[in-house]
């Protein structure tokens, strides 16, 4: 039995719970995509900062 026909038999609270879960999953998915794209730049920035602080001490 598909999930969609069951939707009309669900209570309002359970519908809200499903909607919040779907939105949360979408936000986590988008965050993973953005962080995966930015991770090399963040690592490069951290390495550059360490090199800069090391050069500044000498």
PDB file of N, CA, C and O in Angstrom:
ATOM      1  N   UNK A   1       0.859  -1.188   0.000  1.00  0.00           N
ATOM      2  CA  UNK A   1       0.000   0.000   0.000  1.00  0.00           C
ATOM      3  C   UNK A   1       0.895   1.239   0.000  1.00  0.00           C
ATOM      4  O   UNK A   1       1.791   1.342   0.838  1.00  0.00           O
ATOM      5  N   UNK A   2       0.679   2.156  -0.896  1.00  0.00           N
ATOM      6  CA  UNK A   2       1.523   3.349  -0.955  1.00  0.00           C
ATOM      7  C   UNK A   2       1.285   4.283   0.227  1.00  0.00           C
ATOM      8  O   UNK A   2       0.248   4.221   0.887  1.00  0.00           O
ATOM      9  N   UNK A   3       2.253   5.135   0.478  1.00  0.00           N
ATOM     10  CA  UNK A   3       2.187   6.054   1.609  1.00  0.00           C
ATOM     11  C   UNK A   3       1.186   7.178   1.373  1.00  0.00           C
ATOM     12  O   UNK A   3       0.537   7.621   2.320  1.00  0.00           O
ATOM     13  N   UNK A   4       1.046   7.640   0.165  1.00  0.00           N
ATOM     14  CA  UNK A   4       0.211   8.813  -0.125  1.00  0.00           C
ATOM     15  C   UNK A   4      -1.260   8.617   0.271  1.00  0.00           C
ATOM     16  O   UNK A   4      -1.822   9.526   0.882  1.00  0.00           O
ATOM     17  N   UNK A   5      -1.918   7.492  -0.038  1.00  0.00           N
ATOM     18  CA  UNK A   5      -3.308   7.370   0.404  1.00  0.00           C
ATOM     19  C   UNK A   5      -3.460   7.362   1.922  1.00  0.00           C
ATOM     20  O   UNK A   5      -4.518   7.723   2.437  1.00  0.00           O
ATOM     21  N   UNK A   6      -2.435   6.961   2.632  1.00  0.00           N
ATOM     22  CA  UNK A   6      -2.515   6.961   4.090  1.00  0.00           C
ATOM     23  C   UNK A   6      -2.498   8.378   4.651  1.00  0.00           C
ATOM     24  O   UNK A   6      -2.906   8.600   5.791  1.00  0.00           O
ATOM     25  N   UNK A   7      -2.034   9.324   3.866  1.00  0.00           N
ATOM     26  CA  UNK A   7      -1.899  10.704   4.331  1.00  0.00           C
ATOM     27  C   UNK A   7      -3.222  11.266   4.833  1.00  0.00           C
ATOM     28  O   UNK A   7      -3.259  11.983   5.833  1.00  0.00           O
ATOM     29  N   UNK A   8      -4.300  10.941   4.143  1.00  0.00           N
ATOM     30  CA  UNK A   8      -5.589  11.523   4.556  1.00  0.00           C
ATOM     31  C   UNK A   8      -6.129  10.908   5.846  1.00  0.00           C
ATOM     32  O   UNK A   8      -7.028  11.475   6.466  1.00  0.00           O
ATOM     33  N   UNK A   9      -5.597   9.761   6.259  1.00  0.00           N
ATOM     34  CA  UNK A   9      -6.039   9.136   7.504  1.00  0.00           C
ATOM     35  C   UNK A   9      -5.156   9.520   8.690  1.00  0.00           C
ATOM     36  O   UNK A   9      -5.463   9.180   9.833  1.00  0.00           O
ATOM     37  N   UNK A  10      -4.074  10.220   8.422  1.00  0.00           N
ATOM     38  CA  UNK A  10      -3.164  10.608   9.499  1.00  0.00           C
ATOM     39  C   UNK A  10      -3.735  11.793  10.270  1.00  0.00           C
ATOM     40  O   UNK A  10      -4.490  12.606   9.736  1.00  0.00           O
ATOM     41  N   UNK A  11      -3.349  11.865  11.543  1.00  0.00           N
ATOM     42  CA  UNK A  11      -3.783  13.010  12.350  1.00  0.00           C
ATOM     43  C   UNK A  11      -2.951  14.228  11.955  1.00  0.00           C
ATOM     44  O   UNK A  11      -1.925  14.108  11.286  1.00  0.00           O
ATOM     45  N   UNK A  12      -3.409  15.387  12.378  1.00  0.00           N
ATOM     46  CA  UNK A  12      -2.683  16.620  12.065  1.00  0.00           C
ATOM     47  C   UNK A  12      -1.300  16.617  12.719  1.00  0.00           C
ATOM     48  O   UNK A  12      -0.336  17.111  12.134  1.00  0.00           O
ATOM     49  N   UNK A  13      -1.203  16.064  13.924  1.00  0.00           N
ATOM     50  CA  UNK A  13       0.089  16.014  14.604  1.00  0.00           C
ATOM     51  C   UNK A  13       1.078  15.130  13.851  1.00  0.00           C
ATOM     52  O   UNK A  13       2.247  15.488  13.710  1.00  0.00           O
ATOM     53  N   UNK A  14       0.622  13.992  13.373  1.00  0.00           N
ATOM     54  CA  UNK A  14       1.534  13.109  12.652  1.00  0.00           C
ATOM     55  C   UNK A  14       1.911  13.691  11.288  1.00  0.00           C
ATOM     56  O   UNK A  14       3.030  13.487  10.818  1.00  0.00           O
ATOM     57  N   UNK A  15       0.996  14.407  10.658  1.00  0.00           N
ATOM     58  CA  UNK A  15       1.331  15.078   9.401  1.00  0.00           C
ATOM     59  C   UNK A  15       2.398  16.145   9.636  1.00  0.00           C
ATOM     60  O   UNK A  15       3.333  16.281   8.846  1.00  0.00           O
ATOM     61  N   UNK A  16       2.255  16.899  10.723  1.00  0.00           N
ATOM     62  CA  UNK A  16       3.238  17.928  11.043  1.00  0.00           C
ATOM     63  C   UNK A  16       4.595  17.296  11.334  1.00  0.00           C
ATOM     64  O   UNK A  16       5.629  17.845  10.953  1.00  0.00           O
ATOM     65  N   UNK A  17       4.598  16.155  12.003  1.00  0.00           N
ATOM     66  CA  UNK A  17       5.845  15.461  12.304  1.00  0.00           C
ATOM     67  C   UNK A  17       6.535  14.995  11.027  1.00  0.00           C
ATOM     68  O   UNK A  17       7.754  15.111  10.904  1.00  0.00           O
ATOM     69  N   UNK A  18       5.778  14.476  10.089  1.00  0.00           N
ATOM     70  CA  UNK A  18       6.343  14.030   8.815  1.00  0.00           C
ATOM     71  C   UNK A  18       6.893  15.224   8.028  1.00  0.00           C
ATOM     72  O   UNK A  18       7.976  15.144   7.448  1.00  0.00           O
ATOM     73  N   UNK A  19       6.159  16.307   8.012  1.00  0.00           N
ATOM     74  CA  UNK A  19       6.624  17.499   7.292  1.00  0.00           C
ATOM     75  C   UNK A  19       7.905  18.056   7.905  1.00  0.00           C
ATOM     76  O   UNK A  19       8.830  18.422   7.180  1.00  0.00           O
ATOM     77  N   UNK A  20       7.966  18.125   9.252  1.00  0.00           N
ATOM     78  CA  UNK A  20       9.175  18.614   9.908  1.00  0.00           C
ATOM     79  C   UNK A  20      10.356  17.700   9.630  1.00  0.00           C
ATOM     80  O   UNK A  20      11.475  18.170   9.424  1.00  0.00           O
ATOM     81  N   UNK A  21      10.110  16.398   9.623  1.00  0.00           N
ATOM     82  CA  UNK A  21      11.179  15.446   9.320  1.00  0.00           C
ATOM     83  C   UNK A  21      11.702  15.613   7.907  1.00  0.00           C
ATOM     84  O   UNK A  21      12.908  15.540   7.675  1.00  0.00           O
ATOM     85  N   UNK A  22      10.801  15.838   6.962  1.00  0.00           N
ATOM     86  CA  UNK A  22      11.211  16.026   5.568  1.00  0.00           C
ATOM     87  C   UNK A  22      12.007  17.317   5.404  1.00  0.00           C
ATOM     88  O   UNK A  22      13.009  17.339   4.689  1.00  0.00           O
ATOM     89  N   UNK A  23      11.578  18.376   6.050  1.00  0.00           N
ATOM     90  CA  UNK A  23      12.296  19.648   5.962  1.00  0.00           C
ATOM     91  C   UNK A  23      13.671  19.513   6.615  1.00  0.00           C
ATOM     92  O   UNK A  23      14.663  20.014   6.085  1.00  0.00           O
ATOM     93  N   UNK A  24      13.730  18.843   7.756  1.00  0.00           N
ATOM     94  CA  UNK A  24      15.015  18.646   8.430  1.00  0.00           C
ATOM     95  C   UNK A  24      15.966  17.833   7.569  1.00  0.00           C
ATOM     96  O   UNK A  24      17.154  18.143   7.492  1.00  0.00           O
ATOM     97  N   UNK A  25      15.458  16.805   6.926  1.00  0.00           N
ATOM     98  CA  UNK A  25      16.288  15.988   6.051  1.00  0.00           C
ATOM     99  C   UNK A  25      16.800  16.799   4.866  1.00  0.00           C
ATOM    100  O   UNK A  25      17.954  16.648   4.466  1.00  0.00           O
ATOM    101  N   UNK A  26      15.966  17.643   4.308  1.00  0.00           N
ATOM    102  CA  UNK A  26      16.376  18.501   3.203  1.00  0.00           C
ATOM    103  C   UNK A  26      17.454  19.493   3.634  1.00  0.00           C
ATOM    104  O   UNK A  26      18.413  19.724   2.897  1.00  0.00           O
ATOM    105  N   UNK A  27      17.304  20.076   4.810  1.00  0.00           N
ATOM    106  CA  UNK A  27      18.297  21.030   5.318  1.00  0.00           C
ATOM    107  C   UNK A  27      19.633  20.325   5.555  1.00  0.00           C
ATOM    108  O   UNK A  27      20.684  20.864   5.209  1.00  0.00           O
ATOM    109  N   UNK A  28      19.603  19.135   6.138  1.00  0.00           N
ATOM    110  CA  UNK A  28      20.838  18.384   6.366  1.00  0.00           C
ATOM    111  C   UNK A  28      21.488  18.018   5.036  1.00  0.00           C
ATOM    112  O   UNK A  28      22.707  18.113   4.895  1.00  0.00           O
ATOM    113  N   UNK A  29      20.693  17.607   4.076  1.00  0.00           N
ATOM    114  CA  UNK A  29      21.223  17.251   2.759  1.00  0.00           C
ATOM    115  C   UNK A  29      21.899  18.450   2.099  1.00  0.00           C
ATOM    116  O   UNK A  29      22.992  18.317   1.550  1.00  0.00           O
ATOM    117  N   UNK A  30      21.260  19.615   2.148  1.00  0.00           N
ATOM    118  CA  UNK A  30      21.846  20.827   1.567  1.00  0.00           C
ATOM    119  C   UNK A  30      23.113  21.251   2.316  1.00  0.00           C
ATOM    120  O   UNK A  30      24.078  21.703   1.699  1.00  0.00           O
ATOM    121  N   UNK A  31      23.108  21.106   3.634  1.00  0.00           N
ATOM    122  CA  UNK A  31      24.294  21.460   4.419  1.00  0.00           C
ATOM    123  C   UNK A  31      25.470  20.554   4.067  1.00  0.00           C
ATOM    124  O   UNK A  31      26.607  21.016   3.978  1.00  0.00           O
ATOM    125  N   UNK A  32      25.202  19.279   3.868  1.00  0.00           N
ATOM    126  CA  UNK A  32      26.276  18.355   3.491  1.00  0.00           C
ATOM    127  C   UNK A  32      26.849  18.728   2.131  1.00  0.00           C
ATOM    128  O   UNK A  32      28.064  18.691   1.934  1.00  0.00           O
ATOM    129  N   UNK A  33      25.988  19.084   1.204  1.00  0.00           N
ATOM    130  CA  UNK A  33      26.457  19.477  -0.132  1.00  0.00           C
ATOM    131  C   UNK A  33      27.308  20.746  -0.043  1.00  0.00           C
ATOM    132  O   UNK A  33      28.373  20.817  -0.656  1.00  0.00           O
ATOM    133  N   UNK A  34      26.853  21.738   0.708  1.00  0.00           N
ATOM    134  CA  UNK A  34      27.588  22.999   0.825  1.00  0.00           C
ATOM    135  C   UNK A  34      28.907  22.773   1.558  1.00  0.00           C
ATOM    136  O   UNK A  34      29.940  23.281   1.121  1.00  0.00           O
ATOM    137  N   UNK A  35      28.899  22.030   2.653  1.00  0.00           N
ATOM    138  CA  UNK A  35      30.128  21.799   3.400  1.00  0.00           C
ATOM    139  C   UNK A  35      31.128  20.980   2.600  1.00  0.00           C
ATOM    140  O   UNK A  35      32.335  21.200   2.693  1.00  0.00           O
ATOM    141  N   UNK A  36      30.629  20.045   1.821  1.00  0.00           N
ATOM    142  CA  UNK A  36      31.523  19.248   0.993  1.00  0.00           C
ATOM    143  C   UNK A  36      32.191  20.124  -0.066  1.00  0.00           C
ATOM    144  O   UNK A  36      33.353  19.904  -0.408  1.00  0.00           O
ATOM    145  N   UNK A  37      31.476  21.096  -0.577  1.00  0.00           N
ATOM    146  CA  UNK A  37      32.036  21.986  -1.584  1.00  0.00           C
ATOM    147  C   UNK A  37      33.027  22.974  -0.956  1.00  0.00           C
ATOM    148  O   UNK A  37      34.012  23.351  -1.591  1.00  0.00           O
ATOM    149  N   UNK A  38      32.769  23.389   0.279  1.00  0.00           N
ATOM    150  CA  UNK A  38      33.615  24.396   0.918  1.00  0.00           C
ATOM    151  C   UNK A  38      34.777  23.808   1.706  1.00  0.00           C
ATOM    152  O   UNK A  38      35.694  24.544   2.071  1.00  0.00           O
ATOM    153  N   UNK A  39      34.768  22.523   1.978  1.00  0.00           N
ATOM    154  CA  UNK A  39      35.790  21.913   2.813  1.00  0.00           C
ATOM    155  C   UNK A  39      37.206  22.128   2.292  1.00  0.00           C
ATOM    156  O   UNK A  39      38.079  22.466   3.091  1.00  0.00           O
ATOM    157  N   UNK A  40      37.488  21.954   1.000  1.00  0.00           N
ATOM    158  CA  UNK A  40      38.860  22.216   0.540  1.00  0.00           C
ATOM    159  C   UNK A  40      39.306  23.660   0.768  1.00  0.00           C
ATOM    160  O   UNK A  40      40.469  23.902   1.091  1.00  0.00           O
ATOM    161  N   UNK A  41      38.398  24.616   0.606  1.00  0.00           N
ATOM    162  CA  UNK A  41      38.748  26.013   0.819  1.00  0.00           C
ATOM    163  C   UNK A  41      39.002  26.295   2.293  1.00  0.00           C
ATOM    164  O   UNK A  41      39.901  27.064   2.633  1.00  0.00           O
ATOM    165  N   UNK A  42      38.228  25.688   3.156  1.00  0.00           N
ATOM    166  CA  UNK A  42      38.433  25.863   4.596  1.00  0.00           C
ATOM    167  C   UNK A  42      39.777  25.267   5.008  1.00  0.00           C
ATOM    168  O   UNK A  42      40.530  25.890   5.756  1.00  0.00           O
ATOM    169  N   UNK A  43      40.078  24.070   4.525  1.00  0.00           N
ATOM    170  CA  UNK A  43      41.366  23.453   4.842  1.00  0.00           C
ATOM    171  C   UNK A  43      42.519  24.299   4.312  1.00  0.00           C
ATOM    172  O   UNK A  43      43.526  24.469   4.999  1.00  0.00           O
ATOM    173  N   UNK A  44      42.385  24.826   3.112  1.00  0.00           N
ATOM    174  CA  UNK A  44      43.420  25.686   2.545  1.00  0.00           C
ATOM    175  C   UNK A  44      43.606  26.944   3.391  1.00  0.00           C
ATOM    176  O   UNK A  44      44.734  27.383   3.616  1.00  0.00           O
ATOM    177  N   UNK A  45      42.518  27.514   3.853  1.00  0.00           N
ATOM    178  CA  UNK A  45      42.598  28.695   4.714  1.00  0.00           C
ATOM    179  C   UNK A  45      43.269  28.395   6.045  1.00  0.00           C
ATOM    180  O   UNK A  45      44.067  29.198   6.528  1.00  0.00           O
ATOM    181  N   UNK A  46      42.963  27.266   6.639  1.00  0.00           N
ATOM    182  CA  UNK A  46      43.577  26.885   7.918  1.00  0.00           C
ATOM    183  C   UNK A  46      45.074  26.650   7.735  1.00  0.00           C
ATOM    184  O   UNK A  46      45.880  27.083   8.560  1.00  0.00           O
ATOM    185  N   UNK A  47      45.441  25.972   6.666  1.00  0.00           N
ATOM    186  CA  UNK A  47      46.863  25.729   6.392  1.00  0.00           C
ATOM    187  C   UNK A  47      47.587  27.047   6.147  1.00  0.00           C
ATOM    188  O   UNK A  47      48.693  27.247   6.649  1.00  0.00           O
ATOM    189  N   UNK A  48      46.980  27.941   5.387  1.00  0.00           N
ATOM    190  CA  UNK A  48      47.593  29.249   5.123  1.00  0.00           C
ATOM    191  C   UNK A  48      47.755  30.037   6.418  1.00  0.00           C
ATOM    192  O   UNK A  48      48.766  30.715   6.603  1.00  0.00           O
ATOM    193  N   UNK A  49      46.784  29.960   7.309  1.00  0.00           N
ATOM    194  CA  UNK A  49      46.878  30.664   8.583  1.00  0.00           C
ATOM    195  C   UNK A  49      48.021  30.110   9.430  1.00  0.00           C
ATOM    196  O   UNK A  49      48.760  30.880  10.045  1.00  0.00           O
ATOM    197  N   UNK A  50      48.178  28.772   9.473  1.00  0.00           N
ATOM    198  CA  UNK A  50      49.281  28.166  10.217  1.00  0.00           C
ATOM    199  C   UNK A  50      50.634  28.579   9.627  1.00  0.00           C
ATOM    200  O   UNK A  50      51.566  28.897  10.365  1.00  0.00           O
ATOM    201  N   UNK A  51      50.733  28.572   8.314  1.00  0.00           N
ATOM    202  CA  UNK A  51      51.987  28.976   7.670  1.00  0.00           C
ATOM    203  C   UNK A  51      52.272  30.444   7.966  1.00  0.00           C
ATOM    204  O   UNK A  51      53.409  30.801   8.276  1.00  0.00           O
ATOM    205  N   UNK A  52      51.261  31.294   7.875  1.00  0.00           N
ATOM    206  CA  UNK A  52      51.439  32.719   8.143  1.00  0.00           C
ATOM    207  C   UNK A  52      51.880  32.956   9.585  1.00  0.00           C
ATOM    208  O   UNK A  52      52.788  33.750   9.833  1.00  0.00           O
ATOM    209  N   UNK A  53      51.246  32.276  10.535  1.00  0.00           N
ATOM    210  CA  UNK A  53      51.638  32.468  11.936  1.00  0.00           C
ATOM    211  C   UNK A  53      53.039  31.906  12.189  1.00  0.00           C
ATOM    212  O   UNK A  53      53.777  32.456  13.007  1.00  0.00           O
ATOM    213  N   UNK A  54      53.411  30.854  11.524  1.00  0.00           N
ATOM    214  CA  UNK A  54      54.743  30.293  11.677  1.00  0.00           C
ATOM    215  C   UNK A  54      55.803  31.239  11.108  1.00  0.00           C
ATOM    216  O   UNK A  54      56.861  31.423  11.710  1.00  0.00           O
ATOM    217  N   UNK A  55      55.517  31.840   9.945  1.00  0.00           N
ATOM    218  CA  UNK A  55      56.446  32.795   9.332  1.00  0.00           C
ATOM    219  C   UNK A  55      56.529  34.061  10.178  1.00  0.00           C
ATOM    220  O   UNK A  55      57.610  34.639  10.299  1.00  0.00           O
ATOM    221  N   UNK A  56      55.442  34.501  10.756  1.00  0.00           N
ATOM    222  CA  UNK A  56      55.429  35.726  11.549  1.00  0.00           C
ATOM    223  C   UNK A  56      56.242  35.569  12.834  1.00  0.00           C
ATOM    224  O   UNK A  56      56.799  36.547  13.334  1.00  0.00           O
ATOM    225  N   UNK A  57      56.315  34.363  13.369  1.00  0.00           N
ATOM    226  CA  UNK A  57      57.106  34.148  14.585  1.00  0.00           C
ATOM    227  C   UNK A  57      58.598  34.184  14.314  1.00  0.00           C
ATOM    228  O   UNK A  57      59.375  34.551  15.195  1.00  0.00           O
ATOM    229  N   UNK A  58      59.009  33.811  13.122  1.00  0.00           N
ATOM    230  CA  UNK A  58      60.442  33.751  12.795  1.00  0.00           C
ATOM    231  C   UNK A  58      60.923  35.062  12.379  1.00  0.00           C
ATOM    232  O   UNK A  58      62.102  35.215  12.063  1.00  0.00           O
TER     233      UNK A  58
END
